[in-house]
Amino acid sequence: MNNLIPLPVSISEAGGTFTLTKETVIRVESSSDEMLAVGRYLAAALAAAVGIELPVEPLSGEPQPGSIVLSTADADPSLGQEGYEL
C-alpha cells in the first residue's frame, strides 16, 4: 500500500481492483485552477511511477468506466480538509 499518493494515515481495504491503461483519463470535477493542478500533479506522479502519461480533463456528465475522478462534491465532512477516499 506504500504506492498510494499521498500516503494515507490509515487504510481499510474493501476489495476490488483498478488497472491503469493508456485509455485511462483523469477527470476533474471542477474546472478550477486548483483542481486542475491536483489532476496534473497526479498525472505527473503516475507517469513517473508507471510510465503512462494520462490526460487530465474536466468532468462532464458520467465518467467512462476506468476513469479516475477527482471530486470534492459530497465529501464526507468527518474526513476533514485533507481527508480522501479511493
N, CA, C and O atoms as a CHARMM CRD file, in Angstrom:
* protein
*
  344
    1    1 MET  N      0.80700  -1.20400   0.00000 PROA 1      0.00000
    2    1 MET  CA     0.00000   0.00000   0.00000 PROA 1      0.00000
    3    1 MET  C      0.85000   1.26800   0.00000 PROA 1      0.00000
    4    1 MET  O      0.29700   2.36600  -0.05500 PROA 1      0.00000
    5    2 ASN  N      2.16100   1.15200   0.06000 PROA 2      0.00000
    6    2 ASN  CA     3.01200   2.33300   0.04000 PROA 2      0.00000
    7    2 ASN  C      3.04600   3.00000  -1.32600 PROA 2      0.00000
    8    2 ASN  O      3.73900   4.00200  -1.50100 PROA 2      0.00000
    9    3 ASN  N      2.30600   2.46000  -2.30600 PROA 3      0.00000
   10    3 ASN  CA     2.26000   3.05000  -3.63400 PROA 3      0.00000
   11    3 ASN  C      1.16500   4.09600  -3.76400 PROA 3      0.00000
   12    3 ASN  O      0.97500   4.64400  -4.85000 PROA 3      0.00000
   13    4 LEU  N      0.44000   4.39100  -2.69500 PROA 4      0.00000
   14    4 LEU  CA    -0.61900   5.39700  -2.74300 PROA 4      0.00000
   15    4 LEU  C     -0.01800   6.79100  -2.63800 PROA 4      0.00000
   16    4 LEU  O      0.92200   7.02000  -1.87700 PROA 4      0.00000
   17    5 ILE  N     -0.57900   7.73000  -3.42300 PROA 5      0.00000
   18    5 ILE  CA    -0.10100   9.09900  -3.43600 PROA 5      0.00000
   19    5 ILE  C     -1.28100  10.00900  -3.14300 PROA 5      0.00000
   20    5 ILE  O     -2.25200   9.96800  -3.89900 PROA 5      0.00000
   21    6 PRO  N     -1.26500  10.82100  -2.10600 PROA 6      0.00000
   22    6 PRO  CA    -0.34400  10.79900  -0.98100 PROA 6      0.00000
   23    6 PRO  C     -0.62600   9.61200  -0.06800 PROA 6      0.00000
   24    6 PRO  O     -1.73700   9.08300  -0.05000 PROA 6      0.00000
   25    7 LEU  N      0.37100   9.20300   0.67700 PROA 7      0.00000
   26    7 LEU  CA     0.23700   8.06900   1.58200 PROA 7      0.00000
   27    7 LEU  C     -0.77000   8.40700   2.67600 PROA 7      0.00000
   28    7 LEU  O     -0.60100   9.40300   3.37900 PROA 7      0.00000
   29    8 PRO  N     -1.81900   7.59200   2.83200 PROA 8      0.00000
   30    8 PRO  CA    -2.84700   7.89300   3.83800 PROA 8      0.00000
   31    8 PRO  C     -2.38900   7.58700   5.25800 PROA 8      0.00000
   32    8 PRO  O     -1.44800   6.82300   5.47600 PROA 8      0.00000
   33    9 VAL  N     -3.07100   8.19500   6.20900 PROA 9      0.00000
   34    9 VAL  CA    -2.81200   7.93100   7.62400 PROA 9      0.00000
   35    9 VAL  C     -3.27500   6.52700   7.98700 PROA 9      0.00000
   36    9 VAL  O     -2.61700   5.83400   8.76300 PROA 9      0.00000
   37   10 SER  N     -4.41600   6.10300   7.42500 PROA 10     0.00000
   38   10 SER  CA    -4.93100   4.75900   7.69600 PROA 10     0.00000
   39   10 SER  C     -5.54100   4.18800   6.41900 PROA 10     0.00000
   40   10 SER  O     -5.92800   4.92300   5.51100 PROA 10     0.00000
   41   11 ILE  N     -5.61700   2.84600   6.37400 PROA 11     0.00000
   42   11 ILE  CA    -6.14900   2.15100   5.20400 PROA 11     0.00000
   43   11 ILE  C     -7.12300   1.08200   5.66900 PROA 11     0.00000
   44   11 ILE  O     -6.82500   0.32100   6.58900 PROA 11     0.00000
   45   12 SER  N     -8.28200   1.02300   5.03600 PROA 12     0.00000
   46   12 SER  CA    -9.25000  -0.05100   5.25300 PROA 12     0.00000
   47   12 SER  C     -9.57000  -0.64000   3.88800 PROA 12     0.00000
   48   12 SER  O    -10.29800  -0.03300   3.10200 PROA 12     0.00000
   49   13 GLU  N     -9.03100  -1.81500   3.60400 PROA 13     0.00000
   50   13 GLU  CA    -9.25100  -2.42800   2.29500 PROA 13     0.00000
   51   13 GLU  C    -10.67500  -2.94500   2.17600 PROA 13     0.00000
   52   13 GLU  O    -11.20900  -3.55500   3.10200 PROA 13     0.00000
   53   14 ALA  N    -11.28300  -2.69100   1.01600 PROA 14     0.00000
   54   14 ALA  CA   -12.65900  -3.11800   0.78400 PROA 14     0.00000
   55   14 ALA  C    -12.76600  -4.05800  -0.41000 PROA 14     0.00000
   56   14 ALA  O    -13.87400  -4.44300  -0.78400 PROA 14     0.00000
   57   15 GLY  N    -11.66000  -4.43300  -1.00800 PROA 15     0.00000
   58   15 GLY  CA   -11.67800  -5.32300  -2.16400 PROA 15     0.00000
   59   15 GLY  C    -11.80300  -4.55000  -3.46300 PROA 15     0.00000
   60   15 GLY  O    -11.98100  -3.33200  -3.45800 PROA 15     0.00000
   61   16 GLY  N    -11.70900  -5.26100  -4.56900 PROA 16     0.00000
   62   16 GLY  CA   -11.79500  -4.64700  -5.88400 PROA 16     0.00000
   63   16 GLY  C    -10.42500  -4.30100  -6.42600 PROA 16     0.00000
   64   16 GLY  O     -9.43100  -4.32200  -5.70000 PROA 16     0.00000
   65   17 THR  N    -10.38100  -3.98200  -7.70900 PROA 17     0.00000
   66   17 THR  CA    -9.12700  -3.61500  -8.36500 PROA 17     0.00000
   67   17 THR  C     -9.36700  -2.45600  -9.32100 PROA 17     0.00000
   68   17 THR  O    -10.50100  -2.18500  -9.71700 PROA 17     0.00000
   69   18 PHE  N     -8.30200  -1.78800  -9.68000 PROA 18     0.00000
   70   18 PHE  CA    -8.33300  -0.74600 -10.70200 PROA 18     0.00000
   71   18 PHE  C     -7.04500  -0.87300 -11.48500 PROA 18     0.00000
   72   18 PHE  O     -5.96300  -0.90400 -10.89900 PROA 18     0.00000
   73   19 THR  N     -7.14500  -0.94700 -12.79900 PROA 19     0.00000
   74   19 THR  CA    -5.97300  -1.09700 -13.64800 PROA 19     0.00000
   75   19 THR  C     -5.78600   0.15800 -14.49300 PROA 19     0.00000
   76   19 THR  O     -6.69500   0.57600 -15.21000 PROA 19     0.00000
   77   20 LEU  N     -4.58800   0.76000 -14.40200 PROA 20     0.00000
   78   20 LEU  CA    -4.26100   1.89800 -15.25400 PROA 20     0.00000
   79   20 LEU  C     -3.92000   1.38500 -16.64000 PROA 20     0.00000
   80   20 LEU  O     -3.15600   0.43100 -16.78600 PROA 20     0.00000
   81   21 THR  N     -4.49000   2.01900 -17.66000 PROA 21     0.00000
   82   21 THR  CA    -4.17000   1.68500 -19.04500 PROA 21     0.00000
   83   21 THR  C     -3.89300   2.97700 -19.80300 PROA 21     0.00000
   84   21 THR  O     -4.05700   4.06800 -19.25800 PROA 21     0.00000
   85   22 LYS  N     -3.48000   2.85600 -21.04400 PROA 22     0.00000
   86   22 LYS  CA    -3.25900   4.04300 -21.87500 PROA 22     0.00000
   87   22 LYS  C     -4.56000   4.78200 -22.17200 PROA 22     0.00000
   88   22 LYS  O     -4.53500   5.93300 -22.60900 PROA 22     0.00000
   89   23 GLU  N     -5.69400   4.12700 -21.93700 PROA 23     0.00000
   90   23 GLU  CA    -7.00200   4.75500 -22.15500 PROA 23     0.00000
   91   23 GLU  C     -7.55200   5.43600 -20.90300 PROA 23     0.00000
   92   23 GLU  O     -8.57500   6.11700 -20.97700 PROA 23     0.00000
   93   24 THR  N     -6.89500   5.26500 -19.76000 PROA 24     0.00000
   94   24 THR  CA    -7.35700   5.88900 -18.51900 PROA 24     0.00000
   95   24 THR  C     -7.24800   7.41000 -18.63800 PROA 24     0.00000
   96   24 THR  O     -6.24700   7.93400 -19.12700 PROA 24     0.00000
   97   25 VAL  N     -8.28200   8.10400 -18.18700 PROA 25     0.00000
   98   25 VAL  CA    -8.30200   9.56900 -18.18900 PROA 25     0.00000
   99   25 VAL  C     -8.56600  10.03800 -16.76600 PROA 25     0.00000
  100   25 VAL  O     -9.40600   9.47100 -16.06700 PROA 25     0.00000
  101   26 ILE  N     -7.85000  11.07100 -16.33600 PROA 26     0.00000
  102   26 ILE  CA    -8.11900  11.69700 -15.04300 PROA 26     0.00000
  103   26 ILE  C     -9.16400  12.77900 -15.28600 PROA 26     0.00000
  104   26 ILE  O     -8.91200  13.74400 -16.00700 PROA 26     0.00000
  105   27 ARG  N    -10.33700  12.61300 -14.68300 PROA 27     0.00000
  106   27 ARG  CA   -11.44300  13.56500 -14.83300 PROA 27     0.00000
  107   27 ARG  C    -11.52800  14.40900 -13.55900 PROA 27     0.00000
  108   27 ARG  O    -11.57400  13.87400 -12.45100 PROA 27     0.00000
  109   28 VAL  N    -11.54800  15.71700 -13.72800 PROA 28     0.00000
  110   28 VAL  CA   -11.57000  16.64300 -12.59800 PROA 28     0.00000
  111   28 VAL  C    -12.96200  17.24900 -12.49800 PROA 28     0.00000
  112   28 VAL  O    -13.48000  17.80500 -13.46700 PROA 28     0.00000
  113   29 GLU  N    -13.56000  17.13700 -11.32000 PROA 29     0.00000
  114   29 GLU  CA   -14.94500  17.55800 -11.06100 PROA 29     0.00000
  115   29 GLU  C    -15.16300  19.04500 -11.28500 PROA 29     0.00000
  116   29 GLU  O    -16.28800  19.45200 -11.57500 PROA 29     0.00000
  117   30 SER  N    -14.16500  19.84400 -11.16700 PROA 30     0.00000
  118   30 SER  CA   -14.30800  21.28700 -11.31800 PROA 30     0.00000
  119   30 SER  C    -13.24300  21.78200 -12.28000 PROA 30     0.00000
  120   30 SER  O    -12.14500  21.22900 -12.33700 PROA 30     0.00000
  121   31 SER  N    -13.56400  22.81500 -13.02800 PROA 31     0.00000
  122   31 SER  CA   -12.55600  23.37200 -13.93300 PROA 31     0.00000
  123   31 SER  C    -11.71500  24.44300 -13.23400 PROA 31     0.00000
  124   31 SER  O    -11.02300  25.21700 -13.89600 PROA 31     0.00000
  125   32 SER  N    -11.77100  24.48800 -11.90000 PROA 32     0.00000
  126   32 SER  CA   -10.96800  25.46800 -11.16100 PROA 32     0.00000
  127   32 SER  C     -9.48400  25.16400 -11.35800 PROA 32     0.00000
  128   32 SER  O     -9.08900  24.01200 -11.53700 PROA 32     0.00000
  129   33 ASP  N     -8.68300  26.20900 -11.32300 PROA 33     0.00000
  130   33 ASP  CA    -7.23900  26.04000 -11.49200 PROA 33     0.00000
  131   33 ASP  C     -6.66000  25.10200 -10.44400 PROA 33     0.00000
  132   33 ASP  O     -5.76900  24.30600 -10.74100 PROA 33     0.00000
  133   34 GLU  N     -7.17100  25.19600  -9.20800 PROA 34     0.00000
  134   34 GLU  CA    -6.65200  24.36400  -8.12400 PROA 34     0.00000
  135   34 GLU  C     -6.92000  22.88000  -8.38500 PROA 34     0.00000
  136   34 GLU  O     -6.02000  22.05500  -8.22600 PROA 34     0.00000
  137   35 MET  N     -8.13000  22.53700  -8.77900 PROA 35     0.00000
  138   35 MET  CA    -8.45500  21.13100  -9.04100 PROA 35     0.00000
  139   35 MET  C     -7.70400  20.60900 -10.26500 PROA 35     0.00000
  140   35 MET  O     -7.24400  19.46800 -10.27000 PROA 35     0.00000
  141   36 LEU  N     -7.58000  21.43700 -11.29900 PROA 36     0.00000
  142   36 LEU  CA    -6.81500  21.01700 -12.47200 PROA 36     0.00000
  143   36 LEU  C     -5.34900  20.79100 -12.11400 PROA 36     0.00000
  144   36 LEU  O     -4.71700  19.87400 -12.63800 PROA 36     0.00000
  145   37 ALA  N     -4.80200  21.62600 -11.22000 PROA 37     0.00000
  146   37 ALA  CA    -3.42000  21.44600 -10.77300 PROA 37     0.00000
  147   37 ALA  C     -3.25900  20.12900 -10.02100 PROA 37     0.00000
  148   37 ALA  O     -2.24800  19.44500 -10.18400 PROA 37     0.00000
  149   38 VAL  N     -4.24200  19.76500  -9.20000 PROA 38     0.00000
  150   38 VAL  CA    -4.20300  18.47900  -8.49300 PROA 38     0.00000
  151   38 VAL  C     -4.22100  17.33700  -9.50600 PROA 38     0.00000
  152   38 VAL  O     -3.47600  16.36700  -9.36100 PROA 38     0.00000
  153   39 GLY  N     -5.05900  17.44600 -10.52100 PROA 39     0.00000
  154   39 GLY  CA    -5.10800  16.42200 -11.56100 PROA 39     0.00000
  155   39 GLY  C     -3.78800  16.29300 -12.30100 PROA 39     0.00000
  156   39 GLY  O     -3.33400  15.18200 -12.57400 PROA 39     0.00000
  157   40 ARG  N     -3.16700  17.42100 -12.62800 PROA 40     0.00000
  158   40 ARG  CA    -1.86400  17.39000 -13.31500 PROA 40     0.00000
  159   40 ARG  C     -0.77900  16.81600 -12.40900 PROA 40     0.00000
  160   40 ARG  O      0.09900  16.09200 -12.87900 PROA 40     0.00000
  161   41 TYR  N     -0.82900  17.13300 -11.11200 PROA 41     0.00000
  162   41 TYR  CA     0.13100  16.57000 -10.16000 PROA 41     0.00000
  163   41 TYR  C      0.00700  15.04800 -10.12700 PROA 41     0.00000
  164   41 TYR  O      1.01000  14.33600 -10.17300 PROA 41     0.00000
  165   42 LEU  N     -1.22700  14.55800 -10.04800 PROA 42     0.00000
  166   42 LEU  CA    -1.45300  13.11500 -10.04300 PROA 42     0.00000
  167   42 LEU  C     -0.95800  12.49000 -11.34200 PROA 42     0.00000
  168   42 LEU  O     -0.31400  11.44100 -11.31900 PROA 42     0.00000
  169   43 ALA  N     -1.25100  13.12400 -12.47200 PROA 43     0.00000
  170   43 ALA  CA    -0.80800  12.59900 -13.76600 PROA 43     0.00000
  171   43 ALA  C      0.71700  12.50600 -13.82900 PROA 43     0.00000
  172   43 ALA  O      1.25600  11.51400 -14.32000 PROA 43     0.00000
  173   44 ALA  N      1.41300  13.52900 -13.33700 PROA 44     0.00000
  174   44 ALA  CA     2.87900  13.52200 -13.35000 PROA 44     0.00000
  175   44 ALA  C      3.43300  12.43600 -12.43400 PROA 44     0.00000
  176   44 ALA  O      4.38700  11.74500 -12.79200 PROA 44     0.00000
  177   45 ALA  N      2.83300  12.28500 -11.24700 PROA 45     0.00000
  178   45 ALA  CA     3.29300  11.25500 -10.30900 PROA 45     0.00000
  179   45 ALA  C      3.07600   9.86100 -10.88600 PROA 45     0.00000
  180   45 ALA  O      3.94000   8.99400 -10.75100 PROA 45     0.00000
  181   46 LEU  N      1.94000   9.63800 -11.52400 PROA 46     0.00000
  182   46 LEU  CA     1.66600   8.33200 -12.12700 PROA 46     0.00000
  183   46 LEU  C      2.58200   8.07300 -13.31800 PROA 46     0.00000
  184   46 LEU  O      3.03800   6.94500 -13.51100 PROA 46     0.00000
  185   47 ALA  N      2.85700   9.10200 -14.11800 PROA 47     0.00000
  186   47 ALA  CA     3.76200   8.93400 -15.25500 PROA 47     0.00000
  187   47 ALA  C      5.14800   8.52200 -14.77200 PROA 47     0.00000
  188   47 ALA  O      5.78200   7.65100 -15.36800 PROA 47     0.00000
  189   48 ALA  N      5.62000   9.14600 -13.69400 PROA 48     0.00000
  190   48 ALA  CA     6.93300   8.79500 -13.14900 PROA 48     0.00000
  191   48 ALA  C      6.94200   7.38800 -12.56800 PROA 48     0.00000
  192   48 ALA  O      7.94200   6.67800 -12.66700 PROA 48     0.00000
  193   49 ALA  N      5.82500   6.98300 -11.96000 PROA 49     0.00000
  194   49 ALA  CA     5.76600   5.68100 -11.28300 PROA 49     0.00000
  195   49 ALA  C      5.53500   4.51900 -12.23900 PROA 49     0.00000
  196   49 ALA  O      6.13200   3.45500 -12.07100 PROA 49     0.00000
  197   50 VAL  N      4.67700   4.70800 -13.24000 PROA 50     0.00000
  198   50 VAL  CA     4.30200   3.57300 -14.09600 PROA 50     0.00000
  199   50 VAL  C      4.56200   3.81100 -15.57700 PROA 50     0.00000
  200   50 VAL  O      4.35900   2.90600 -16.38600 PROA 50     0.00000
  201   51 GLY  N      5.00500   5.00100 -15.94700 PROA 51     0.00000
  202   51 GLY  CA     5.36100   5.25800 -17.33400 PROA 51     0.00000
  203   51 GLY  C      4.19700   5.47300 -18.28000 PROA 51     0.00000
  204   51 GLY  O      4.36500   5.36700 -19.49500 PROA 51     0.00000
  205   52 ILE  N      3.02200   5.77300 -17.75200 PROA 52     0.00000
  206   52 ILE  CA     1.86400   6.05400 -18.59600 PROA 52     0.00000
  207   52 ILE  C      1.45900   7.50900 -18.36700 PROA 52     0.00000
  208   52 ILE  O      1.17100   7.90400 -17.23800 PROA 52     0.00000
  209   53 GLU  N      1.43800   8.31000 -19.44200 PROA 53     0.00000
  210   53 GLU  CA     1.02100   9.70300 -19.32700 PROA 53     0.00000
  211   53 GLU  C     -0.48400   9.78800 -19.54000 PROA 53     0.00000
  212   53 GLU  O     -0.98500   9.50400 -20.62800 PROA 53     0.00000
  213   54 LEU  N     -1.19400  10.17900 -18.49600 PROA 54     0.00000
  214   54 LEU  CA    -2.65400  10.23400 -18.54200 PROA 54     0.00000
  215   54 LEU  C     -3.12500  11.66400 -18.78100 PROA 54     0.00000
  216   54 LEU  O     -2.59100  12.59200 -18.17500 PROA 54     0.00000
  217   55 PRO  N     -4.11900  11.86100 -19.65700 PROA 55     0.00000
  218   55 PRO  CA    -4.67000  13.19800 -19.84400 PROA 55     0.00000
  219   55 PRO  C     -5.52300  13.61200 -18.64800 PROA 55     0.00000
  220   55 PRO  O     -6.10000  12.77100 -17.95800 PROA 55     0.00000
  221   56 VAL  N     -5.59100  14.91400 -18.41800 PROA 56     0.00000
  222   56 VAL  CA    -6.42900  15.48400 -17.36000 PROA 56     0.00000
  223   56 VAL  C     -7.49000  16.33600 -18.04500 PROA 56     0.00000
  224   56 VAL  O     -7.17100  17.25500 -18.79900 PROA 56     0.00000
  225   57 GLU  N     -8.75800  16.02200 -17.77600 PROA 57     0.00000
  226   57 GLU  CA    -9.86500  16.71900 -18.43000 PROA 57     0.00000
  227   57 GLU  C    -10.94500  17.05700 -17.41400 PROA 57     0.00000
  228   57 GLU  O    -11.10900  16.34500 -16.42300 PROA 57     0.00000
  229   58 PRO  N    -11.69000  18.14900 -17.65400 PROA 58     0.00000
  230   58 PRO  CA   -12.83300  18.44800 -16.77800 PROA 58     0.00000
  231   58 PRO  C    -13.88500  17.34500 -16.89000 PROA 58     0.00000
  232   58 PRO  O    -14.08100  16.77100 -17.96200 PROA 58     0.00000
  233   59 LEU  N    -14.54200  17.06000 -15.80400 PROA 59     0.00000
  234   59 LEU  CA   -15.60700  16.06100 -15.78600 PROA 59     0.00000
  235   59 LEU  C    -16.87300  16.68300 -16.34900 PROA 59     0.00000
  236   59 LEU  O    -17.30200  17.75000 -15.91100 PROA 59     0.00000
  237   60 SER  N    -17.46700  16.00700 -17.32200 PROA 60     0.00000
  238   60 SER  CA   -18.76100  16.45300 -17.84500 PROA 60     0.00000
  239   60 SER  C    -19.62000  15.21500 -18.03100 PROA 60     0.00000
  240   60 SER  O    -19.26100  14.29800 -18.76900 PROA 60     0.00000
  241   61 GLY  N    -20.75000  15.20400 -17.35800 PROA 61     0.00000
  242   61 GLY  CA   -21.61300  14.02800 -17.41400 PROA 61     0.00000
  243   61 GLY  C    -21.03300  12.87300 -16.61500 PROA 61     0.00000
  244   61 GLY  O    -20.24800  13.07500 -15.68800 PROA 61     0.00000
  245   62 GLU  N    -21.42100  11.68300 -16.97800 PROA 62     0.00000
  246   62 GLU  CA   -20.93200  10.48300 -16.29700 PROA 62     0.00000
  247   62 GLU  C    -19.56100  10.10000 -16.85000 PROA 62     0.00000
  248   62 GLU  O    -19.37700  10.06600 -18.06600 PROA 62     0.00000
  249   63 PRO  N    -18.59500   9.81100 -15.97300 PROA 63     0.00000
  250   63 PRO  CA   -17.27500   9.40400 -16.46300 PROA 63     0.00000
  251   63 PRO  C    -17.32800   8.00700 -17.08600 PROA 63     0.00000
  252   63 PRO  O    -18.13200   7.16400 -16.68900 PROA 63     0.00000
  253   64 GLN  N    -16.47000   7.78600 -18.05100 PROA 64     0.00000
  254   64 GLN  CA   -16.35200   6.46800 -18.66400 PROA 64     0.00000
  255   64 GLN  C    -15.78200   5.49600 -17.63800 PROA 64     0.00000
  256   64 GLN  O    -15.00500   5.90400 -16.77500 PROA 64     0.00000
  257   65 PRO  N    -16.15100   4.21700 -17.71400 PROA 65     0.00000
  258   65 PRO  CA   -15.51900   3.21900 -16.83900 PROA 65     0.00000
  259   65 PRO  C    -14.00100   3.25600 -17.02900 PROA 65     0.00000
  260   65 PRO  O    -13.50700   3.42100 -18.14400 PROA 65     0.00000
  261   66 GLY  N    -13.28600   3.10100 -15.94200 PROA 66     0.00000
  262   66 GLY  CA   -11.83000   3.13600 -15.99400 PROA 66     0.00000
  263   66 GLY  C    -11.24300   4.52500 -15.83400 PROA 66     0.00000
  264   66 GLY  O    -10.02500   4.69100 -15.90200 PROA 66     0.00000
  265   67 SER  N    -12.09400   5.53400 -15.62000 PROA 67     0.00000
  266   67 SER  CA   -11.61400   6.89600 -15.38600 PROA 67     0.00000
  267   67 SER  C    -11.22800   7.06600 -13.92200 PROA 67     0.00000
  268   67 SER  O    -11.75200   6.38300 -13.04300 PROA 67     0.00000
  269   68 ILE  N    -10.31200   7.97900 -13.67900 PROA 68     0.00000
  270   68 ILE  CA   -10.00800   8.42600 -12.32300 PROA 68     0.00000
  271   68 ILE  C    -10.75300   9.74300 -12.15200 PROA 68     0.00000
  272   68 ILE  O    -10.54300  10.67400 -12.92900 PROA 68     0.00000
  273   69 VAL  N    -11.61400   9.83300 -11.15500 PROA 69     0.00000
  274   69 VAL  CA   -12.40400  11.04600 -10.93800 PROA 69     0.00000
  275   69 VAL  C    -11.93600  11.72000  -9.65100 PROA 69     0.00000
  276   69 VAL  O    -11.93600  11.10800  -8.58300 PROA 69     0.00000
  277   70 LEU  N    -11.54000  12.98100  -9.76600 PROA 70     0.00000
  278   70 LEU  CA   -11.16100  13.78500  -8.60500 PROA 70     0.00000
  279   70 LEU  C    -12.30200  14.75100  -8.33000 PROA 70     0.00000
  280   70 LEU  O    -12.64800  15.57600  -9.17600 PROA 70     0.00000
  281   71 SER  N    -12.88400  14.64300  -7.14300 PROA 71     0.00000
  282   71 SER  CA   -14.05700  15.44700  -6.82100 PROA 71     0.00000
  283   71 SER  C    -14.09000  15.77900  -5.33800 PROA 71     0.00000
  284   71 SER  O    -13.68800  14.97900  -4.49300 PROA 71     0.00000
  285   72 THR  N    -14.57700  16.97500  -5.04400 PROA 72     0.00000
  286   72 THR  CA   -14.82600  17.34300  -3.64900 PROA 72     0.00000
  287   72 THR  C    -16.32200  17.36100  -3.36500 PROA 72     0.00000
  288   72 THR  O    -16.73300  17.63000  -2.23600 PROA 72     0.00000
  289   73 ALA  N    -17.13400  17.08200  -4.36600 PROA 73     0.00000
  290   73 ALA  CA   -18.59100  17.06500  -4.19900 PROA 73     0.00000
  291   73 ALA  C    -19.00000  15.92100  -3.28400 PROA 73     0.00000
  292   73 ALA  O    -18.47600  14.81300  -3.39500 PROA 73     0.00000
  293   74 ASP  N    -19.92300  16.18600  -2.39200 PROA 74     0.00000
  294   74 ASP  CA   -20.44600  15.18000  -1.46400 PROA 74     0.00000
  295   74 ASP  C    -19.36200  14.53600  -0.60200 PROA 74     0.00000
  296   74 ASP  O    -19.48600  13.37400  -0.21500 PROA 74     0.00000
  297   75 ALA  N    -18.30300  15.28500  -0.30000 PROA 75     0.00000
  298   75 ALA  CA   -17.22400  14.75600   0.53500 PROA 75     0.00000
  299   75 ALA  C    -17.72700  14.52500   1.95600 PROA 75     0.00000
  300   75 ALA  O    -18.53100  15.30400   2.46800 PROA 75     0.00000
  301   76 ASP  N    -17.26000  13.46900   2.58200 PROA 76     0.00000
  302   76 ASP  CA   -17.61900  13.14200   3.95900 PROA 76     0.00000
  303   76 ASP  C    -16.95200  14.15700   4.88400 PROA 76     0.00000
  304   76 ASP  O    -15.72300  14.18400   4.96000 PROA 76     0.00000
  305   77 PRO  N    -17.71700  14.99400   5.59100 PROA 77     0.00000
  306   77 PRO  CA   -17.11500  16.01700   6.44600 PROA 77     0.00000
  307   77 PRO  C    -16.24200  15.44500   7.56000 PROA 77     0.00000
  308   77 PRO  O    -15.36800  16.14300   8.07500 PROA 77     0.00000
  309   78 SER  N    -16.46500  14.19200   7.93700 PROA 78     0.00000
  310   78 SER  CA   -15.65100  13.60300   9.00500 PROA 78     0.00000
  311   78 SER  C    -14.21400  13.35700   8.55100 PROA 78     0.00000
  312   78 SER  O    -13.34700  13.10100   9.38700 PROA 78     0.00000
  313   79 LEU  N    -13.94200  13.42800   7.24800 PROA 79     0.00000
  314   79 LEU  CA   -12.58500  13.22200   6.74000 PROA 79     0.00000
  315   79 LEU  C    -11.70100  14.44800   6.94800 PROA 79     0.00000
  316   79 LEU  O    -10.47700  14.34200   6.88400 PROA 79     0.00000
  317   80 GLY  N    -12.30200  15.60500   7.19500 PROA 80     0.00000
  318   80 GLY  CA   -11.52500  16.82900   7.36300 PROA 80     0.00000
  319   80 GLY  C    -11.09600  17.38300   6.01700 PROA 80     0.00000
  320   80 GLY  O    -11.42700  16.82300   4.97200 PROA 80     0.00000
  321   81 GLN  N    -10.35300  18.49400   6.04600 PROA 81     0.00000
  322   81 GLN  CA    -9.95700  19.16300   4.80500 PROA 81     0.00000
  323   81 GLN  C     -8.96000  18.36300   3.98900 PROA 81     0.00000
  324   81 GLN  O     -8.95000  18.48200   2.76400 PROA 81     0.00000
  325   82 GLU  N     -8.12600  17.55900   4.61400 PROA 82     0.00000
  326   82 GLU  CA    -7.10000  16.81200   3.89300 PROA 82     0.00000
  327   82 GLU  C     -7.46800  15.34800   3.68200 PROA 82     0.00000
  328   82 GLU  O     -6.68500  14.60400   3.09200 PROA 82     0.00000
  329   83 GLY  N     -8.63800  14.91500   4.14800 PROA 83     0.00000
  330   83 GLY  CA    -9.03500  13.51800   4.01700 PROA 83     0.00000
  331   83 GLY  C     -9.51700  13.18200   2.62200 PROA 83     0.00000
  332   83 GLY  O     -9.95900  14.05800   1.87900 PROA 83     0.00000
  333   84 TYR  N     -9.43000  11.90500   2.26900 PROA 84     0.00000
  334   84 TYR  CA    -9.92200  11.46500   0.96900 PROA 84     0.00000
  335   84 TYR  C    -10.30500  10.00000   1.01100 PROA 84     0.00000
  336   84 TYR  O     -9.90500   9.26200   1.91100 PROA 84     0.00000
  337   85 GLU  N    -11.09000   9.58900   0.02000 PROA 85     0.00000
  338   85 GLU  CA   -11.48700   8.19700  -0.14200 PROA 85     0.00000
  339   85 GLU  C    -11.13400   7.77300  -1.55400 PROA 85     0.00000
  340   85 GLU  O    -11.23100   8.56100  -2.49500 PROA 85     0.00000
  341   86 LEU  N    -10.72500   6.52400  -1.69400 PROA 86     0.00000
  342   86 LEU  CA   -10.46100   5.97200  -3.03000 PROA 86     0.00000
  343   86 LEU  C    -11.57000   5.02600  -3.39200 PROA 86     0.00000
  344   86 LEU  O    -11.55500   4.44400  -4.47600 PROA 86     0.00000
